[in-house]
């Protein structure tokens, strides 16, 4: 055996030859490693230099873009005020300056260096966001603001007791184009990721989104008004509609019990108010009117018997068609459609018109009208006087809207807010007209399909009283885990608090007292799953509770009886499963109440992330 531990070269040709063969191999290996290292260092040097140059270039362009964007944002705010105020000359000069600054910001963020920087880690998201902000402002300055400047928004409002329906039709196409451009910008900005953005960029994005949301609400309201008002205001011949006041003091799914009504006559842009009355005058119907099977399964024949119960279902077309037929049978008058509003809508409109005086009653003001109509009137007036006062209040606000010059932006903002909260609902008896509304909020249609999973929370009074005024509702919807079958669990938490006193309310308010204690609010809370989904379970104050199960328009429903004493709070927790969806978002559809809901939707990443 050959010894090698001493470190001496072993004897023998075989051993010598093997060692000498290994030495050249090691030298070649070292040379290859040094060559690779030189190449890596060279590439690193080139890339580093490129990044330094690009970073410096992007930094310079970033400062330029920042200055242009700040100028453009200020000009956009000025322009908005000038357009609404009708200051055309100043608005033209402001628009020219805005277009110049917006184009410069877009150019500063659109060169190859900036594009390369957008691929860099950390900074890339911020550069991409700034680029999209610049593009959004530039698109608005070129596609939306010029048309807005040419459009007289006051054309949407009455003047001299009438609306110029011919002018409305002339500007309708242009407003639709403006709204399309604004909604596209709004959608694009909503898709900009916010994770990882530095504070300044995140704040700029949030601020722009808020401004675009307000602008989008304005243009959407203007677009809908310009398209729908001409036929409704009798541009093609006389029309007749029922104006119904929903009373959220006695809750129903669409907002409140149908109370006072009035017949509106329209022709060539003029509107006059005809017959007025109360739903109680229509009495009851025997045999009951036909009710859709799903509604009948949930509520029996009540919607087909009592005018006050036609809207136990949240699907407004069902309620409106029933009420129209009841009115026809009792009065012999056939109307072309039904328009429903509530006292909260009046508060929004009074904020634009200012207070109005009602003969024999207190002045109606924006901050007091809800309390006046839904609380004070029941305390100081008998039933007949209440009906007269409600009718007179609605007529007075209506007359004011048609005879007083109001700020167009204020009116459109009030209109849009009321529509978003589903406080203004309209149904046309003409199918081709109804189709124009589609599944919009104003149509009050409970859709059979969802684009985003939507959970409905609908309230119906079970007390036979007017205690809904004292209800303070909140709702939190949390998007949960993705299921293996593509569905997603949603967790809904509803709290109902009663601000009712323990004594001192009139018999008119306390009504039938069906909960036993006349001061306890009994509310039937119906939860509608997203389309194609299901309700899994319900717990009231942490304890599993019985619910009435059913379905309506491709949605599973569960109805719980929740009784709330004066000053008390009850909590209903419901687990819901969606249909197959990748969305991490969700929406709530709520019964409008006298005091608006406090809501929160907690979203989650999409299932494919």
NORMO-V421359 format. One record per pair of residues at least 6 apart in sequence whose ideal C-beta (glycine too) atoms are under 6 Angstrom apart, sorted by the first residue. I is the first residue (numbers start at 0). GAP is how many residues later the second one is. If there is no record, write none. Layout:
# NORMO-V421359
I & GAP
I & GAP
This chain:
# NORMO-V421359
1 & 8
3 & 6
53 & 59
53 & 62
53 & 63
56 & 56
57 & 55
57 & 56
57 & 59
60 & 47
60 & 53
63 & 44
64 & 40
64 & 43
64 & 44
67 & 33
67 & 36
67 & 37
68 & 36
70 & 30
71 & 26
71 & 29
71 & 30
71 & 33
71 & 65
74 & 19
74 & 22
74 & 23
75 & 22
77 & 16
78 & 12
78 & 15
78 & 16
78 & 19
81 & 8
81 & 9
81 & 12
82 & 8
82 & 65
82 & 66
83 & 325
90 & 58
94 & 50
97 & 43
98 & 42
101 & 35
101 & 36
101 & 39
102 & 35
104 & 29
105 & 28
105 & 29
105 & 32
108 & 21
108 & 22
108 & 25
116 & 10
117 & 6
117 & 9
117 & 10
124 & 71
125 & 71
125 & 72
125 & 75
128 & 63
128 & 68
128 & 72
128 & 76
131 & 60
132 & 75
135 & 49
135 & 53
138 & 46
139 & 45
142 & 38
143 & 34
143 & 37
143 & 38
146 & 27
146 & 31
147 & 30
150 & 20
152 & 255
153 & 254
154 & 12
154 & 16
155 & 69
156 & 251
157 & 244
160 & 241
161 & 107
161 & 108
162 & 70
162 & 106
164 & 65
164 & 68
164 & 70
164 & 104
167 & 58
167 & 61
167 & 62
168 & 61
171 & 54
171 & 55
174 & 47
174 & 48
174 & 51
175 & 47
177 & 41
178 & 40
178 & 41
178 & 44
181 & 33
181 & 34
181 & 37
182 & 33
184 & 27
185 & 26
185 & 30
188 & 20
216 & 199
217 & 194
220 & 191
220 & 194
220 & 195
221 & 190
232 & 33
232 & 36
233 & 32
233 & 33
233 & 34
237 & 29
238 & 27
238 & 97
239 & 25
239 & 95
239 & 96
240 & 23
240 & 94
240 & 95
240 & 96
240 & 98
241 & 19
241 & 93
241 & 96
242 & 19
242 & 21
242 & 96
243 & 14
243 & 17
243 & 96
244 & 14
244 & 15
244 & 149
245 & 9
245 & 10
245 & 94
245 & 96
246 & 9
246 & 10
246 & 12
247 & 7
247 & 8
247 & 94
247 & 220
247 & 345
247 & 346
248 & 125
248 & 217
248 & 219
248 & 220
249 & 7
249 & 211
249 & 216
249 & 218
250 & 208
250 & 210
250 & 217
251 & 59
251 & 208
252 & 58
252 & 59
252 & 60
252 & 61
252 & 205
252 & 207
252 & 338
253 & 57
253 & 60
253 & 62
253 & 65
254 & 87
254 & 337
255 & 86
256 & 51
257 & 21
257 & 49
258 & 20
259 & 18
259 & 130
259 & 131
260 & 16
261 & 11
261 & 14
262 & 11
262 & 12
263 & 7
264 & 7
264 & 9
272 & 122
275 & 115
277 & 109
278 & 28
278 & 29
281 & 25
281 & 44
281 & 48
283 & 21
283 & 22
284 & 20
287 & 13
287 & 16
287 & 17
288 & 15
288 & 33
288 & 36
290 & 12
290 & 13
293 & 258
294 & 18
296 & 253
297 & 252
298 & 13
301 & 7
302 & 6
302 & 7
302 & 9
306 & 19
309 & 9
309 & 12
309 & 13
310 & 8
311 & 148
313 & 132
313 & 144
314 & 131
315 & 109
315 & 128
316 & 110
319 & 18
319 & 107
322 & 15
323 & 11
323 & 14
327 & 6
335 & 93
336 & 90
336 & 91
336 & 92
337 & 89
338 & 87
339 & 85
340 & 83
341 & 81
342 & 27
342 & 30
342 & 31
343 & 26
343 & 79
344 & 73
344 & 78
345 & 23
345 & 51
346 & 19
346 & 22
346 & 23
347 & 66
347 & 69
347 & 70
348 & 65
349 & 16
349 & 19
350 & 15
351 & 54
351 & 58
351 & 59
351 & 62
352 & 47
352 & 51
352 & 53
354 & 8
354 & 10
355 & 8
355 & 40
355 & 41
355 & 44
356 & 6
357 & 6
357 & 34
357 & 35
357 & 38
360 & 28
361 & 10
363 & 29
369 & 224
373 & 95
373 & 220
374 & 94
376 & 9
376 & 12
377 & 88
377 & 128
377 & 130
377 & 131
378 & 127
417 & 6
418 & 22
418 & 23
420 & 171
421 & 19
421 & 170
422 & 169
423 & 18
424 & 19
425 & 16
427 & 6
436 & 6
438 & 6
438 & 8
445 & 107
447 & 83
447 & 105
447 & 106
448 & 82
449 & 80
449 & 81
451 & 131
451 & 133
451 & 135
452 & 77
452 & 125
452 & 128
452 & 133
453 & 76
453 & 133
453 & 135
454 & 22
454 & 37
454 & 121
454 & 133
455 & 72
455 & 133
456 & 18
456 & 70
456 & 133
457 & 68
457 & 133
458 & 64
458 & 132
459 & 64
460 & 7
461 & 60
461 & 62
462 & 51
462 & 52
462 & 58
462 & 59
463 & 47
463 & 48
463 & 50
464 & 45
464 & 46
465 & 43
466 & 33
466 & 54
468 & 125
469 & 28
469 & 29
469 & 30
471 & 25
471 & 27
471 & 123
472 & 23
472 & 120
472 & 124
473 & 21
473 & 124
474 & 19
474 & 113
474 & 122
474 & 124
475 & 17
475 & 124
476 & 15
476 & 109
476 & 111
476 & 124
477 & 13
477 & 124
478 & 11
478 & 105
478 & 107
478 & 124
478 & 125
479 & 9
479 & 11
480 & 8
481 & 6
481 & 125
485 & 94
486 & 90
486 & 91
486 & 93
487 & 90
487 & 93
488 & 88
489 & 86
489 & 96
490 & 84
491 & 82
492 & 80
493 & 78
494 & 74
494 & 76
495 & 66
495 & 68
495 & 74
496 & 72
497 & 23
497 & 66
497 & 68
497 & 70
499 & 19
499 & 66
501 & 64
509 & 8
514 & 7
514 & 48
518 & 47
519 & 43
519 & 45
520 & 43
521 & 41
522 & 39
523 & 35
524 & 35
524 & 37
524 & 47
525 & 31
525 & 33
526 & 8
526 & 31
526 & 47
527 & 27
527 & 29
528 & 6
528 & 26
528 & 27
528 & 47
529 & 48
530 & 23
530 & 24
531 & 47
532 & 44
532 & 45
532 & 46
533 & 22
533 & 43
534 & 21
534 & 23
534 & 41
535 & 39
535 & 41
536 & 38
537 & 7
537 & 9
537 & 20
537 & 22
537 & 36
538 & 34
539 & 32
540 & 30
544 & 15
546 & 11
546 & 12
546 & 13
547 & 11
548 & 9
549 & 7
559 & 12
561 & 8
561 & 10
563 & 6
581 & 24
581 & 25
581 & 26
583 & 19
583 & 20
583 & 21
583 & 22
584 & 18
585 & 15
587 & 11
589 & 7
